[in-house]
């Protein structure tokens, strides 16, 4: 790895952690993501601190919690808030964003967001920005933005399926960044030599799939028969719920396999460009999707299928790197931690305006791990009011030792020992036999609230 490695984010929308073949899901095959996992570090307890697109993305980019960044659906990230792009640019990196944004504050009730433009001052300070605010029609994707020279790119429709088309543009961008200056060459003897370093880059690919509607190109859709899918054990045996879950999961899995194929394209491009070993790849998602578990669908709920996300730090090279840790870690990395961790992988210190923790030491031997959090804060600040989405605010924590505790305003709601109950079938929040554990978890939540200045009304008389 050179002195200043590149870093890439690749993430979809509503991709729950369980929906990967490397995580044991029997319904799909994700060989390229599996290869990232084999050669990288998987964070098995990664969470979406707010399982809703806009708040998650605001926290992802700013390193601030939702109550101090983007509190709800279709709220705007304040233009005064710096983003991870500013930190990378200050370190000499070129920065690029491709795809879904969803923090410009546009409201679908005022017209389809995909057909409106995000003003340049709301594009997060990226050198290159080509994307859209929101788009729930993957076969009708429109993009706009500005190129690396700052020239505006006119609003135009992509010709095919969103993930395929955005990946093509993303790969073209990577080629332009690496080949625009001299890069690693090969000597006459066949050994690698550094001719001249290129400007390192940070680039993000954010795609809508596997967000609903659950559709994908036919060659992927044809692989999945709703009737033969294996549902998670916590999907209740109620015909309307099972039928909807099967129907939607068939398309969902097809979308994930399509995303996996496009990740393979990116990995191949990095290898062809000679920068596979010099480029960190972080694969993750903004939140999950219930798909019938607990009788619920979509997001904003605090159950595992909604809050757990895949999170893999790896590279596109052909095998393990001697200077990088591999395997699985059970630390509760949160949405506010992603930018700090990304910067740490590039040996850039976390800016003082970010609230997240730098977990990069779990992957690279060059970053220390000190005062590591043993829990993560969960928040739903402003409910959306959408059907099948939790219709009231809540707060909670998940702990490294396998507990989850969730409160409504003034009222304990959920408490699970995930070590013995991974499908969350036994709610212990109102069971006095576990009162001591509830007090411990409640105090943990109180400490997070006080530390981050979140004024949510917690229950009284517990801690």
Number of C-alpha atoms within 10 A of each C-alpha: 15 13 10 20 19 23 24 21 19 19 24 25 22 28 28 26 25 18 24 23 15 18 15 11 16 13 19 20 19 22 17 20 23 17 18 27 23 18 23 26 23 26 23 20 24 25 31 34 32 32 29 28 26 27 34 29 26 30 31 26 25 31 30 25 28 28 19 18 24 27 24 23 21 20 19 19 28 17 13 9 15 19 24 25 24 19 20 21 16 11 16 13 21 20 24 24 24 24 29 24 25 25 28 26 19 21 14 12 7 7 10 14 21 24 18 16 18 21 9 14 11 17 24 24 20 26 20 22 27 26 27 24 25 27 25 16 18 22 17 14 25 25 24 23 22 19 16 16 8 13 10 15 13 12 17 11 15 16 12 14 18 23 26 20 14 24 22 14 15 21 18 12 18 18 15 12 16 20 12 11 11 13 17 16 14 11 11 7 6 8 8 12 11 13 12 11 14 16 17 23 22 24 26 20 23 23 26 24 28 29 23 18 14 20 23 26 15 9 9 17 19 12 15 19 14 17 11 10 16 12 18 15 11 14 18 16 12 10 9 11 18 19 15 14 23 21 17 17 26 25 26 29 26 27 26 23 24 23 25 19 18 19 24 19 17 21 23 16 18 22 17 11 15 17 22 21 20 20 26 24 23 24 22 25 28 29 30 33 31 25 26 27 24 19 17 22 20 24 24 30 26 26 22 22 29 29 28 28 31 27 22 25 28 29 27 25 21 13 13 16 16 7 11 17 18 20 14 16 15 14 22 28 27 27 35 28 27 26 28 27 25 26 22 21 26 25 17 16 16 21 16 8 12 20 18 24 23 25 27 23 17 24 22 20 13 15 17 13 13 10 7 11 13 13 23 26 24 27 26 26 20 19 18 17 11 11 10 15 17 18 15 15 17 27 25 28 25 25 21 16 14 17 19 25 27 23 23 18 14 12 14 21 18 19 25 23 20 18 11 11 13 13 19 20 13 14 14 19 21 13 10 10 10 12 14 12 17 24 14 14 24 23 14 21 25 18 13 18 18 10 9 14 12 17 9 18 14 20 16 10 6 14 14
